[in-house]
């Protein structure tokens, strides 16, 4: 299998690694997950992903004031 050179370390998940989401649900609410959020570090539904992104944005604004 061909590989590409990368500068530095690049985290990659494989099928053999646990992703912390064994039940297929959102990590913050009982809804089913829509995808994996790398900033959160787990699976989130779309609504929680939007809310988590807004929280991060608000925190950055407060930090930068």
PDBQT receptor file of N, H, CA, C and O in Angstrom, charges set to zero:
ATOM      1  N   UNK A   1       0.844  -1.172   0.000  1.00  0.00    +0.000 N 
ATOM      2  CA  UNK A   1       0.000   0.000   0.000  1.00  0.00    +0.000 C 
ATOM      3  C   UNK A   1       0.889   1.236   0.000  1.00  0.00    +0.000 C 
ATOM      4  O   UNK A   1       1.753   1.350   0.870  1.00  0.00    +0.000 OA
ATOM      5  N   UNK A   2       0.719   2.161  -0.930  1.00  0.00    +0.000 N 
ATOM      6  H   UNK A   2       0.017   2.069  -1.636  1.00  0.00    +0.000 HD
ATOM      7  CA  UNK A   2       1.536   3.363  -0.976  1.00  0.00    +0.000 C 
ATOM      8  C   UNK A   2       1.203   4.304   0.177  1.00  0.00    +0.000 C 
ATOM      9  O   UNK A   2       0.053   4.398   0.608  1.00  0.00    +0.000 OA
ATOM     10  N   UNK A   3       2.212   4.987   0.661  1.00  0.00    +0.000 N 
ATOM     11  H   UNK A   3       3.146   4.911   0.311  1.00  0.00    +0.000 HD
ATOM     12  CA  UNK A   3       2.011   5.967   1.724  1.00  0.00    +0.000 C 
ATOM     13  C   UNK A   3       2.592   7.296   1.291  1.00  0.00    +0.000 C 
ATOM     14  O   UNK A   3       3.459   7.352   0.419  1.00  0.00    +0.000 OA
ATOM     15  N   UNK A   4       2.114   8.361   1.900  1.00  0.00    +0.000 N 
ATOM     16  H   UNK A   4       1.410   8.315   2.608  1.00  0.00    +0.000 HD
ATOM     17  CA  UNK A   4       2.618   9.697   1.608  1.00  0.00    +0.000 C 
ATOM     18  C   UNK A   4       3.439  10.183   2.788  1.00  0.00    +0.000 C 
ATOM     19  O   UNK A   4       3.100   9.907   3.939  1.00  0.00    +0.000 OA
ATOM     20  N   UNK A   5       4.497  10.891   2.515  1.00  0.00    +0.000 N 
ATOM     21  H   UNK A   5       4.772  11.114   1.580  1.00  0.00    +0.000 HD
ATOM     22  CA  UNK A   5       5.317  11.457   3.573  1.00  0.00    +0.000 C 
ATOM     23  C   UNK A   5       4.576  12.618   4.223  1.00  0.00    +0.000 C 
ATOM     24  O   UNK A   5       3.927  13.406   3.535  1.00  0.00    +0.000 OA
ATOM     25  N   UNK A   6       4.671  12.725   5.542  1.00  0.00    +0.000 N 
ATOM     26  H   UNK A   6       5.199  12.085   6.100  1.00  0.00    +0.000 HD
ATOM     27  CA  UNK A   6       4.061  13.845   6.258  1.00  0.00    +0.000 C 
ATOM     28  C   UNK A   6       5.118  14.490   7.132  1.00  0.00    +0.000 C 
ATOM     29  O   UNK A   6       6.060  13.832   7.574  1.00  0.00    +0.000 OA
ATOM     30  N   UNK A   7       4.960  15.756   7.373  1.00  0.00    +0.000 N 
ATOM     31  H   UNK A   7       4.194  16.291   7.014  1.00  0.00    +0.000 HD
ATOM     32  CA  UNK A   7       5.884  16.478   8.254  1.00  0.00    +0.000 C 
ATOM     33  C   UNK A   7       5.365  16.359   9.675  1.00  0.00    +0.000 C 
ATOM     34  O   UNK A   7       4.343  16.960  10.004  1.00  0.00    +0.000 OA
ATOM     35  N   UNK A   8       6.027  15.616  10.505  1.00  0.00    +0.000 N 
ATOM     36  H   UNK A   8       6.858  15.128  10.238  1.00  0.00    +0.000 HD
ATOM     37  CA  UNK A   8       5.585  15.442  11.885  1.00  0.00    +0.000 C 
ATOM     38  C   UNK A   8       4.679  14.247  12.034  1.00  0.00    +0.000 C 
ATOM     39  O   UNK A   8       4.532  13.435  11.120  1.00  0.00    +0.000 OA
ATOM     40  N   UNK A   9       4.078  14.153  13.192  1.00  0.00    +0.000 N 
ATOM     41  H   UNK A   9       4.197  14.813  13.934  1.00  0.00    +0.000 HD
ATOM     42  CA  UNK A   9       3.195  13.033  13.475  1.00  0.00    +0.000 C 
ATOM     43  C   UNK A   9       1.776  13.348  13.046  1.00  0.00    +0.000 C 
ATOM     44  O   UNK A   9       1.298  14.470  13.211  1.00  0.00    +0.000 OA
ATOM     45  N   UNK A  10       1.124  12.372  12.507  1.00  0.00    +0.000 N 
ATOM     46  H   UNK A  10       1.512  11.461  12.373  1.00  0.00    +0.000 HD
ATOM     47  CA  UNK A  10      -0.242  12.542  12.045  1.00  0.00    +0.000 C 
ATOM     48  C   UNK A  10      -1.098  11.475  12.716  1.00  0.00    +0.000 C 
ATOM     49  O   UNK A  10      -0.954  10.294  12.401  1.00  0.00    +0.000 OA
ATOM     50  N   UNK A  11      -1.992  11.860  13.639  1.00  0.00    +0.000 N 
ATOM     51  H   UNK A  11      -2.109  12.820  13.895  1.00  0.00    +0.000 HD
ATOM     52  CA  UNK A  11      -2.818  10.857  14.297  1.00  0.00    +0.000 C 
ATOM     53  C   UNK A  11      -3.823  10.241  13.325  1.00  0.00    +0.000 C 
ATOM     54  O   UNK A  11      -4.526  10.957  12.612  1.00  0.00    +0.000 OA
ATOM     55  N   UNK A  12      -3.885   8.943  13.304  1.00  0.00    +0.000 N 
ATOM     56  H   UNK A  12      -3.314   8.362  13.884  1.00  0.00    +0.000 HD
ATOM     57  CA  UNK A  12      -4.819   8.238  12.440  1.00  0.00    +0.000 C 
ATOM     58  C   UNK A  12      -5.460   7.102  13.220  1.00  0.00    +0.000 C 
ATOM     59  O   UNK A  12      -4.779   6.389  13.956  1.00  0.00    +0.000 OA
ATOM     60  N   UNK A  13      -6.748   6.935  13.064  1.00  0.00    +0.000 N 
ATOM     61  H   UNK A  13      -7.301   7.515  12.465  1.00  0.00    +0.000 HD
ATOM     62  CA  UNK A  13      -7.450   5.828  13.701  1.00  0.00    +0.000 C 
ATOM     63  C   UNK A  13      -7.526   4.670  12.728  1.00  0.00    +0.000 C 
ATOM     64  O   UNK A  13      -7.701   4.870  11.526  1.00  0.00    +0.000 OA
ATOM     65  N   UNK A  14      -7.399   3.488  13.235  1.00  0.00    +0.000 N 
ATOM     66  H   UNK A  14      -7.257   3.326  14.212  1.00  0.00    +0.000 HD
ATOM     67  CA  UNK A  14      -7.559   2.303  12.410  1.00  0.00    +0.000 C 
ATOM     68  C   UNK A  14      -8.759   1.522  12.923  1.00  0.00    +0.000 C 
ATOM     69  O   UNK A  14      -9.313   1.841  13.975  1.00  0.00    +0.000 OA
ATOM     70  N   UNK A  15      -9.151   0.516  12.188  1.00  0.00    +0.000 N 
ATOM     71  H   UNK A  15      -8.701   0.257  11.334  1.00  0.00    +0.000 HD
ATOM     72  CA  UNK A  15     -10.293  -0.277  12.619  1.00  0.00    +0.000 C 
ATOM     73  C   UNK A  15      -9.987  -1.066  13.882  1.00  0.00    +0.000 C 
ATOM     74  O   UNK A  15     -10.907  -1.524  14.559  1.00  0.00    +0.000 OA
ATOM     75  N   UNK A  16      -8.714  -1.231  14.207  1.00  0.00    +0.000 N 
ATOM     76  H   UNK A  16      -7.967  -0.858  13.657  1.00  0.00    +0.000 HD
ATOM     77  CA  UNK A  16      -8.344  -1.966  15.403  1.00  0.00    +0.000 C 
ATOM     78  C   UNK A  16      -8.308  -1.126  16.666  1.00  0.00    +0.000 C 
ATOM     79  O   UNK A  16      -8.150  -1.669  17.759  1.00  0.00    +0.000 OA
ATOM     80  N   UNK A  17      -8.453   0.193  16.542  1.00  0.00    +0.000 N 
ATOM     81  H   UNK A  17      -8.581   0.634  15.654  1.00  0.00    +0.000 HD
ATOM     82  CA  UNK A  17      -8.396   1.073  17.696  1.00  0.00    +0.000 C 
ATOM     83  C   UNK A  17      -9.792   1.425  18.168  1.00  0.00    +0.000 C 
ATOM     84  O   UNK A  17     -10.675   1.689  17.353  1.00  0.00    +0.000 OA
ATOM     85  N   UNK A  18     -10.003   1.434  19.483  1.00  0.00    +0.000 N 
ATOM     86  H   UNK A  18      -9.285   1.220  20.146  1.00  0.00    +0.000 HD
ATOM     87  CA  UNK A  18     -11.305   1.857  19.981  1.00  0.00    +0.000 C 
ATOM     88  C   UNK A  18     -11.466   3.359  19.805  1.00  0.00    +0.000 C 
ATOM     89  O   UNK A  18     -10.501   4.109  19.945  1.00  0.00    +0.000 OA
ATOM     90  N   UNK A  19     -12.672   3.796  19.500  1.00  0.00    +0.000 N 
ATOM     91  H   UNK A  19     -13.456   3.187  19.386  1.00  0.00    +0.000 HD
ATOM     92  CA  UNK A  19     -12.895   5.229  19.335  1.00  0.00    +0.000 C 
ATOM     93  C   UNK A  19     -13.653   5.831  20.502  1.00  0.00    +0.000 C 
ATOM     94  O   UNK A  19     -14.010   7.007  20.451  1.00  0.00    +0.000 OA
ATOM     95  N   UNK A  20     -13.910   5.063  21.554  1.00  0.00    +0.000 N 
ATOM     96  H   UNK A  20     -13.619   4.107  21.595  1.00  0.00    +0.000 HD
ATOM     97  CA  UNK A  20     -14.600   5.579  22.712  1.00  0.00    +0.000 C 
ATOM     98  C   UNK A  20     -16.100   5.669  22.537  1.00  0.00    +0.000 C 
ATOM     99  O   UNK A  20     -16.796   6.159  23.427  1.00  0.00    +0.000 OA
ATOM    100  N   UNK A  21     -16.607   5.213  21.423  1.00  0.00    +0.000 N 
ATOM    101  H   UNK A  21     -16.042   4.815  20.700  1.00  0.00    +0.000 HD
ATOM    102  CA  UNK A  21     -18.044   5.285  21.165  1.00  0.00    +0.000 C 
ATOM    103  C   UNK A  21     -18.525   3.914  20.717  1.00  0.00    +0.000 C 
ATOM    104  O   UNK A  21     -18.671   3.652  19.523  1.00  0.00    +0.000 OA
ATOM    105  N   UNK A  22     -18.763   3.060  21.672  1.00  0.00    +0.000 N 
ATOM    106  H   UNK A  22     -18.644   3.273  22.641  1.00  0.00    +0.000 HD
ATOM    107  CA  UNK A  22     -19.143   1.697  21.335  1.00  0.00    +0.000 C 
ATOM    108  C   UNK A  22     -20.632   1.525  21.091  1.00  0.00    +0.000 C 
ATOM    109  O   UNK A  22     -21.047   0.540  20.480  1.00  0.00    +0.000 OA
ATOM    110  N   UNK A  23     -21.443   2.466  21.558  1.00  0.00    +0.000 N 
ATOM    111  H   UNK A  23     -21.106   3.266  22.054  1.00  0.00    +0.000 HD
ATOM    112  CA  UNK A  23     -22.885   2.289  21.411  1.00  0.00    +0.000 C 
ATOM    113  C   UNK A  23     -23.475   3.044  20.227  1.00  0.00    +0.000 C 
ATOM    114  O   UNK A  23     -24.673   2.923  19.973  1.00  0.00    +0.000 OA
ATOM    115  N   UNK A  24     -22.681   3.817  19.495  1.00  0.00    +0.000 N 
ATOM    116  H   UNK A  24     -21.708   3.916  19.701  1.00  0.00    +0.000 HD
ATOM    117  CA  UNK A  24     -23.171   4.536  18.329  1.00  0.00    +0.000 C 
ATOM    118  C   UNK A  24     -23.928   5.797  18.671  1.00  0.00    +0.000 C 
ATOM    119  O   UNK A  24     -24.540   6.403  17.792  1.00  0.00    +0.000 OA
ATOM    120  N   UNK A  25     -23.903   6.214  19.946  1.00  0.00    +0.000 N 
ATOM    121  H   UNK A  25     -23.405   5.721  20.660  1.00  0.00    +0.000 HD
ATOM    122  CA  UNK A  25     -24.648   7.387  20.364  1.00  0.00    +0.000 C 
ATOM    123  C   UNK A  25     -23.768   8.599  20.561  1.00  0.00    +0.000 C 
ATOM    124  O   UNK A  25     -22.541   8.506  20.617  1.00  0.00    +0.000 OA
ATOM    125  N   UNK A  26     -24.424   9.738  20.666  1.00  0.00    +0.000 N 
ATOM    126  H   UNK A  26     -25.420   9.815  20.621  1.00  0.00    +0.000 HD
ATOM    127  CA  UNK A  26     -23.753  11.003  20.934  1.00  0.00    +0.000 C 
ATOM    128  C   UNK A  26     -23.119  10.947  22.318  1.00  0.00    +0.000 C 
ATOM    129  O   UNK A  26     -23.688  10.359  23.238  1.00  0.00    +0.000 OA
ATOM    130  N   UNK A  27     -21.955  11.548  22.471  1.00  0.00    +0.000 N 
ATOM    131  H   UNK A  27     -21.492  12.025  21.724  1.00  0.00    +0.000 HD
ATOM    132  CA  UNK A  27     -21.270  11.560  23.753  1.00  0.00    +0.000 C 
ATOM    133  C   UNK A  27     -21.852  12.548  24.748  1.00  0.00    +0.000 C 
ATOM    134  O   UNK A  27     -21.495  12.513  25.926  1.00  0.00    +0.000 OA
ATOM    135  N   UNK A  28     -22.743  13.431  24.303  1.00  0.00    +0.000 N 
ATOM    136  H   UNK A  28     -23.033  13.460  23.347  1.00  0.00    +0.000 HD
ATOM    137  CA  UNK A  28     -23.294  14.456  25.194  1.00  0.00    +0.000 C 
ATOM    138  C   UNK A  28     -24.786  14.347  25.429  1.00  0.00    +0.000 C 
ATOM    139  O   UNK A  28     -25.300  14.944  26.375  1.00  0.00    +0.000 OA
ATOM    140  N   UNK A  29     -25.493  13.606  24.600  1.00  0.00    +0.000 N 
ATOM    141  H   UNK A  29     -25.076  13.122  23.832  1.00  0.00    +0.000 HD
ATOM    142  CA  UNK A  29     -26.940  13.455  24.764  1.00  0.00    +0.000 C 
ATOM    143  C   UNK A  29     -27.351  12.057  24.299  1.00  0.00    +0.000 C 
ATOM    144  O   UNK A  29     -26.529  11.326  23.746  1.00  0.00    +0.000 OA
ATOM    145  N   UNK A  30     -28.595  11.684  24.514  1.00  0.00    +0.000 N 
ATOM    146  H   UNK A  30     -29.262  12.277  24.963  1.00  0.00    +0.000 HD
ATOM    147  CA  UNK A  30     -29.017  10.322  24.141  1.00  0.00    +0.000 C 
ATOM    148  C   UNK A  30     -29.267  10.091  22.647  1.00  0.00    +0.000 C 
ATOM    149  O   UNK A  30     -29.610   8.977  22.253  1.00  0.00    +0.000 OA
ATOM    150  N   UNK A  31     -29.103  11.110  21.818  1.00  0.00    +0.000 N 
ATOM    151  H   UNK A  31     -28.823  12.015  22.138  1.00  0.00    +0.000 HD
ATOM    152  CA  UNK A  31     -29.349  10.957  20.377  1.00  0.00    +0.000 C 
ATOM    153  C   UNK A  31     -28.265  10.095  19.733  1.00  0.00    +0.000 C 
ATOM    154  O   UNK A  31     -27.190   9.905  20.302  1.00  0.00    +0.000 OA
ATOM    155  N   UNK A  32     -28.555   9.583  18.555  1.00  0.00    +0.000 N 
ATOM    156  H   UNK A  32     -29.428   9.738  18.092  1.00  0.00    +0.000 HD
ATOM    157  CA  UNK A  32     -27.533   8.820  17.823  1.00  0.00    +0.000 C 
ATOM    158  C   UNK A  32     -26.529   9.791  17.220  1.00  0.00    +0.000 C 
ATOM    159  O   UNK A  32     -26.881  10.907  16.837  1.00  0.00    +0.000 OA
ATOM    160  N   UNK A  33     -25.290   9.362  17.139  1.00  0.00    +0.000 N 
ATOM    161  H   UNK A  33     -25.004   8.455  17.450  1.00  0.00    +0.000 HD
ATOM    162  CA  UNK A  33     -24.206  10.214  16.658  1.00  0.00    +0.000 C 
ATOM    163  C   UNK A  33     -24.260  10.365  15.148  1.00  0.00    +0.000 C 
ATOM    164  O   UNK A  33     -24.603   9.430  14.425  1.00  0.00    +0.000 OA
ATOM    165  N   UNK A  34     -23.914  11.561  14.686  1.00  0.00    +0.000 N 
ATOM    166  H   UNK A  34     -23.634  12.320  15.273  1.00  0.00    +0.000 HD
ATOM    167  CA  UNK A  34     -23.833  11.833  13.253  1.00  0.00    +0.000 C 
ATOM    168  C   UNK A  34     -22.410  11.784  12.735  1.00  0.00    +0.000 C 
ATOM    169  O   UNK A  34     -22.188  11.711  11.526  1.00  0.00    +0.000 OA
ATOM    170  N   UNK A  35     -21.439  11.823  13.647  1.00  0.00    +0.000 N 
ATOM    171  H   UNK A  35     -21.620  11.882  14.628  1.00  0.00    +0.000 HD
ATOM    172  CA  UNK A  35     -20.042  11.796  13.229  1.00  0.00    +0.000 C 
ATOM    173  C   UNK A  35     -19.117  11.957  14.407  1.00  0.00    +0.000 C 
ATOM    174  O   UNK A  35     -19.551  12.075  15.553  1.00  0.00    +0.000 OA
ATOM    175  N   UNK A  36     -17.832  11.960  14.107  1.00  0.00    +0.000 N 
ATOM    176  H   UNK A  36     -17.479  11.865  13.176  1.00  0.00    +0.000 HD
ATOM    177  CA  UNK A  36     -16.802  12.090  15.136  1.00  0.00    +0.000 C 
ATOM    178  C   UNK A  36     -16.285  13.517  15.148  1.00  0.00    +0.000 C 
ATOM    179  O   UNK A  36     -15.928  14.056  14.100  1.00  0.00    +0.000 OA
ATOM    180  N   UNK A  37     -16.241  14.133  16.316  1.00  0.00    +0.000 N 
ATOM    181  H   UNK A  37     -16.531  13.695  17.167  1.00  0.00    +0.000 HD
ATOM    182  CA  UNK A  37     -15.727  15.489  16.463  1.00  0.00    +0.000 C 
ATOM    183  C   UNK A  37     -14.350  15.411  17.103  1.00  0.00    +0.000 C 
ATOM    184  O   UNK A  37     -14.221  15.027  18.266  1.00  0.00    +0.000 OA
ATOM    185  N   UNK A  38     -13.322  15.775  16.345  1.00  0.00    +0.000 N 
ATOM    186  H   UNK A  38     -13.427  16.087  15.401  1.00  0.00    +0.000 HD
ATOM    187  CA  UNK A  38     -11.956  15.657  16.837  1.00  0.00    +0.000 C 
ATOM    188  C   UNK A  38     -11.682  16.615  17.989  1.00  0.00    +0.000 C 
ATOM    189  O   UNK A  38     -10.944  16.265  18.910  1.00  0.00    +0.000 OA
ATOM    190  N   UNK A  39     -12.256  17.814  17.963  1.00  0.00    +0.000 N 
ATOM    191  H   UNK A  39     -12.855  18.098  17.215  1.00  0.00    +0.000 HD
ATOM    192  CA  UNK A  39     -12.035  18.770  19.045  1.00  0.00    +0.000 C 
ATOM    193  C   UNK A  39     -12.643  18.258  20.348  1.00  0.00    +0.000 C 
ATOM    194  O   UNK A  39     -12.058  18.428  21.418  1.00  0.00    +0.000 OA
ATOM    195  N   UNK A  40     -13.801  17.641  20.258  1.00  0.00    +0.000 N 
ATOM    196  H   UNK A  40     -14.276  17.504  19.389  1.00  0.00    +0.000 HD
ATOM    197  CA  UNK A  40     -14.451  17.061  21.442  1.00  0.00    +0.000 C 
ATOM    198  C   UNK A  40     -13.764  15.752  21.836  1.00  0.00    +0.000 C 
ATOM    199  O   UNK A  40     -13.651  15.430  23.019  1.00  0.00    +0.000 OA
ATOM    200  N   UNK A  41     -13.322  15.027  20.857  1.00  0.00    +0.000 N 
ATOM    201  H   UNK A  41     -13.414  15.289  19.897  1.00  0.00    +0.000 HD
ATOM    202  CA  UNK A  41     -12.665  13.748  21.106  1.00  0.00    +0.000 C 
ATOM    203  C   UNK A  41     -13.632  12.589  21.184  1.00  0.00    +0.000 C 
ATOM    204  O   UNK A  41     -13.366  11.595  21.860  1.00  0.00    +0.000 OA
ATOM    205  N   UNK A  42     -14.746  12.709  20.501  1.00  0.00    +0.000 N 
ATOM    206  H   UNK A  42     -14.963  13.516  19.951  1.00  0.00    +0.000 HD
ATOM    207  CA  UNK A  42     -15.723  11.630  20.508  1.00  0.00    +0.000 C 
ATOM    208  C   UNK A  42     -16.831  11.881  19.505  1.00  0.00    +0.000 C 
ATOM    209  O   UNK A  42     -16.825  12.868  18.769  1.00  0.00    +0.000 OA
ATOM    210  N   UNK A  43     -17.776  10.967  19.497  1.00  0.00    +0.000 N 
ATOM    211  H   UNK A  43     -17.781  10.166  20.095  1.00  0.00    +0.000 HD
ATOM    212  CA  UNK A  43     -18.897  11.054  18.570  1.00  0.00    +0.000 C 
ATOM    213  C   UNK A  43     -19.938  12.037  19.087  1.00  0.00    +0.000 C 
ATOM    214  O   UNK A  43     -20.231  12.077  20.282  1.00  0.00    +0.000 OA
ATOM    215  N   UNK A  44     -20.496  12.833  18.171  1.00  0.00    +0.000 N 
ATOM    216  H   UNK A  44     -20.258  12.800  17.200  1.00  0.00    +0.000 HD
ATOM    217  CA  UNK A  44     -21.523  13.804  18.527  1.00  0.00    +0.000 C 
ATOM    218  C   UNK A  44     -22.625  13.808  17.477  1.00  0.00    +0.000 C 
ATOM    219  O   UNK A  44     -22.391  13.497  16.309  1.00  0.00    +0.000 OA
ATOM    220  N   UNK A  45     -23.841  14.169  17.914  1.00  0.00    +0.000 N 
ATOM    221  H   UNK A  45     -24.032  14.421  18.863  1.00  0.00    +0.000 HD
ATOM    222  CA  UNK A  45     -24.925  14.411  16.961  1.00  0.00    +0.000 C 
ATOM    223  C   UNK A  45     -24.721  15.814  16.394  1.00  0.00    +0.000 C 
ATOM    224  O   UNK A  45     -23.921  16.580  16.932  1.00  0.00    +0.000 OA
ATOM    225  N   UNK A  46     -25.412  16.157  15.341  1.00  0.00    +0.000 N 
ATOM    226  H   UNK A  46     -26.061  15.534  14.904  1.00  0.00    +0.000 HD
ATOM    227  CA  UNK A  46     -25.219  17.450  14.682  1.00  0.00    +0.000 C 
ATOM    228  C   UNK A  46     -25.544  18.606  15.622  1.00  0.00    +0.000 C 
ATOM    229  O   UNK A  46     -24.834  19.612  15.629  1.00  0.00    +0.000 OA
ATOM    230  N   UNK A  47     -26.607  18.479  16.413  1.00  0.00    +0.000 N 
ATOM    231  H   UNK A  47     -27.184  17.663  16.407  1.00  0.00    +0.000 HD
ATOM    232  CA  UNK A  47     -27.004  19.558  17.322  1.00  0.00    +0.000 C 
ATOM    233  C   UNK A  47     -25.927  19.816  18.385  1.00  0.00    +0.000 C 
ATOM    234  O   UNK A  47     -25.582  20.967  18.654  1.00  0.00    +0.000 OA
ATOM    235  N   UNK A  48     -25.403  18.750  18.981  1.00  0.00    +0.000 N 
ATOM    236  H   UNK A  48     -25.684  17.816  18.762  1.00  0.00    +0.000 HD
ATOM    237  CA  UNK A  48     -24.355  18.905  19.994  1.00  0.00    +0.000 C 
ATOM    238  C   UNK A  48     -23.051  19.398  19.376  1.00  0.00    +0.000 C 
ATOM    239  O   UNK A  48     -22.320  20.160  20.008  1.00  0.00    +0.000 OA
ATOM    240  N   UNK A  49     -22.749  18.973  18.148  1.00  0.00    +0.000 N 
ATOM    241  H   UNK A  49     -23.343  18.353  17.635  1.00  0.00    +0.000 HD
ATOM    242  CA  UNK A  49     -21.545  19.444  17.466  1.00  0.00    +0.000 C 
ATOM    243  C   UNK A  49     -21.627  20.951  17.240  1.00  0.00    +0.000 C 
ATOM    244  O   UNK A  49     -20.639  21.660  17.429  1.00  0.00    +0.000 OA
ATOM    245  N   UNK A  50     -22.806  21.447  16.833  1.00  0.00    +0.000 N 
ATOM    246  H   UNK A  50     -23.609  20.871  16.679  1.00  0.00    +0.000 HD
ATOM    247  CA  UNK A  50     -22.992  22.886  16.647  1.00  0.00    +0.000 C 
ATOM    248  C   UNK A  50     -22.843  23.624  17.971  1.00  0.00    +0.000 C 
ATOM    249  O   UNK A  50     -22.182  24.661  18.034  1.00  0.00    +0.000 OA
ATOM    250  N   UNK A  51     -23.455  23.093  19.031  1.00  0.00    +0.000 N 
ATOM    251  H   UNK A  51     -23.992  22.251  18.980  1.00  0.00    +0.000 HD
ATOM    252  CA  UNK A  51     -23.377  23.725  20.343  1.00  0.00    +0.000 C 
ATOM    253  C   UNK A  51     -21.948  23.716  20.875  1.00  0.00    +0.000 C 
ATOM    254  O   UNK A  51     -21.499  24.704  21.457  1.00  0.00    +0.000 OA
ATOM    255  N   UNK A  52     -21.235  22.620  20.684  1.00  0.00    +0.000 N 
ATOM    256  H   UNK A  52     -21.600  21.818  20.211  1.00  0.00    +0.000 HD
ATOM    257  CA  UNK A  52     -19.851  22.528  21.146  1.00  0.00    +0.000 C 
ATOM    258  C   UNK A  52     -18.967  23.502  20.374  1.00  0.00    +0.000 C 
ATOM    259  O   UNK A  52     -18.085  24.132  20.958  1.00  0.00    +0.000 OA
ATOM    260  N   UNK A  53     -19.194  23.630  19.078  1.00  0.00    +0.000 N 
ATOM    261  H   UNK A  53     -19.911  23.119  18.604  1.00  0.00    +0.000 HD
ATOM    262  CA  UNK A  53     -18.445  24.595  18.272  1.00  0.00    +0.000 C 
ATOM    263  C   UNK A  53     -18.711  26.027  18.712  1.00  0.00    +0.000 C 
ATOM    264  O   UNK A  53     -17.790  26.843  18.762  1.00  0.00    +0.000 OA
ATOM    265  N   UNK A  54     -19.966  26.339  19.032  1.00  0.00    +0.000 N 
ATOM    266  H   UNK A  54     -20.714  25.676  18.992  1.00  0.00    +0.000 HD
ATOM    267  CA  UNK A  54     -20.307  27.680  19.509  1.00  0.00    +0.000 C 
ATOM    268  C   UNK A  54     -19.649  27.956  20.861  1.00  0.00    +0.000 C 
ATOM    269  O   UNK A  54     -19.179  29.068  21.104  1.00  0.00    +0.000 OA
ATOM    270  N   UNK A  55     -19.611  26.961  21.731  1.00  0.00    +0.000 N 
ATOM    271  H   UNK A  55     -19.992  26.058  21.533  1.00  0.00    +0.000 HD
ATOM    272  CA  UNK A  55     -18.953  27.108  23.024  1.00  0.00    +0.000 C 
ATOM    273  C   UNK A  55     -17.469  27.396  22.842  1.00  0.00    +0.000 C 
ATOM    274  O   UNK A  55     -16.922  28.286  23.493  1.00  0.00    +0.000 OA
ATOM    275  N   UNK A  56     -16.822  26.653  21.967  1.00  0.00    +0.000 N 
ATOM    276  H   UNK A  56     -17.267  25.930  21.439  1.00  0.00    +0.000 HD
ATOM    277  CA  UNK A  56     -15.396  26.889  21.711  1.00  0.00    +0.000 C 
ATOM    278  C   UNK A  56     -15.159  28.293  21.172  1.00  0.00    +0.000 C 
ATOM    279  O   UNK A  56     -14.201  28.959  21.565  1.00  0.00    +0.000 OA
ATOM    280  N   UNK A  57     -16.023  28.741  20.278  1.00  0.00    +0.000 N 
ATOM    281  H   UNK A  57     -16.802  28.200  19.959  1.00  0.00    +0.000 HD
ATOM    282  CA  UNK A  57     -15.897  30.077  19.711  1.00  0.00    +0.000 C 
ATOM    283  C   UNK A  57     -16.056  31.141  20.797  1.00  0.00    +0.000 C 
ATOM    284  O   UNK A  57     -15.293  32.106  20.841  1.00  0.00    +0.000 OA
ATOM    285  N   UNK A  58     -17.044  30.964  21.669  1.00  0.00    +0.000 N 
ATOM    286  H   UNK A  58     -17.664  30.180  21.634  1.00  0.00    +0.000 HD
ATOM    287  CA  UNK A  58     -17.262  31.902  22.765  1.00  0.00    +0.000 C 
ATOM    288  C   UNK A  58     -16.061  31.935  23.701  1.00  0.00    +0.000 C 
ATOM    289  O   UNK A  58     -15.654  33.004  24.157  1.00  0.00    +0.000 OA
ATOM    290  N   UNK A  59     -15.496  30.775  23.987  1.00  0.00    +0.000 N 
ATOM    291  H   UNK A  59     -15.826  29.906  23.618  1.00  0.00    +0.000 HD
ATOM    292  CA  UNK A  59     -14.336  30.714  24.876  1.00  0.00    +0.000 C 
ATOM    293  C   UNK A  59     -13.124  31.418  24.267  1.00  0.00    +0.000 C 
ATOM    294  O   UNK A  59     -12.365  32.081  24.974  1.00  0.00    +0.000 OA
ATOM    295  N   UNK A  60     -12.946  31.270  22.951  1.00  0.00    +0.000 N 
ATOM    296  H   UNK A  60     -13.563  30.732  22.377  1.00  0.00    +0.000 HD
ATOM    297  CA  UNK A  60     -11.835  31.947  22.284  1.00  0.00    +0.000 C 
ATOM    298  C   UNK A  60     -12.014  33.454  22.343  1.00  0.00    +0.000 C 
ATOM    299  O   UNK A  60     -11.046  34.188  22.542  1.00  0.00    +0.000 OA
ATOM    300  N   UNK A  61     -13.268  33.929  22.169  1.00  0.00    +0.000 N 
ATOM    301  H   UNK A  61     -14.055  33.333  22.008  1.00  0.00    +0.000 HD
ATOM    302  CA  UNK A  61     -13.534  35.374  22.233  1.00  0.00    +0.000 C 
ATOM    303  C   UNK A  61     -13.234  35.929  23.613  1.00  0.00    +0.000 C 
ATOM    304  O   UNK A  61     -12.638  36.999  23.733  1.00  0.00    +0.000 OA
ATOM    305  N   UNK A  62     -13.637  35.218  24.655  1.00  0.00    +0.000 N 
ATOM    306  H   UNK A  62     -14.121  34.348  24.557  1.00  0.00    +0.000 HD
ATOM    307  CA  UNK A  62     -13.380  35.654  26.019  1.00  0.00    +0.000 C 
ATOM    308  C   UNK A  62     -11.887  35.643  26.307  1.00  0.00    +0.000 C 
ATOM    309  O   UNK A  62     -11.367  36.562  26.941  1.00  0.00    +0.000 OA
ATOM    310  N   UNK A  63     -11.205  34.620  25.851  1.00  0.00    +0.000 N 
ATOM    311  H   UNK A  63     -11.627  33.874  25.336  1.00  0.00    +0.000 HD
ATOM    312  CA  UNK A  63      -9.755  34.502  26.075  1.00  0.00    +0.000 C 
ATOM    313  C   UNK A  63      -8.998  35.624  25.386  1.00  0.00    +0.000 C 
ATOM    314  O   UNK A  63      -8.011  36.124  25.926  1.00  0.00    +0.000 OA
ATOM    315  N   UNK A  64      -9.443  36.026  24.205  1.00  0.00    +0.000 N 
ATOM    316  H   UNK A  64     -10.244  35.620  23.766  1.00  0.00    +0.000 HD
ATOM    317  CA  UNK A  64      -8.710  37.005  23.415  1.00  0.00    +0.000 C 
ATOM    318  C   UNK A  64      -9.039  38.447  23.788  1.00  0.00    +0.000 C 
ATOM    319  O   UNK A  64      -8.441  39.371  23.236  1.00  0.00    +0.000 OA
ATOM    320  N   UNK A  65      -9.977  38.662  24.712  1.00  0.00    +0.000 N 
ATOM    321  H   UNK A  65     -10.463  37.912  25.160  1.00  0.00    +0.000 HD
ATOM    322  CA  UNK A  65     -10.334  40.039  25.105  1.00  0.00    +0.000 C 
ATOM    323  C   UNK A  65      -9.267  40.666  25.946  1.00  0.00    +0.000 C 
ATOM    324  O   UNK A  65      -9.404  41.817  26.361  1.00  0.00    +0.000 OA
TER     325      UNK A  65
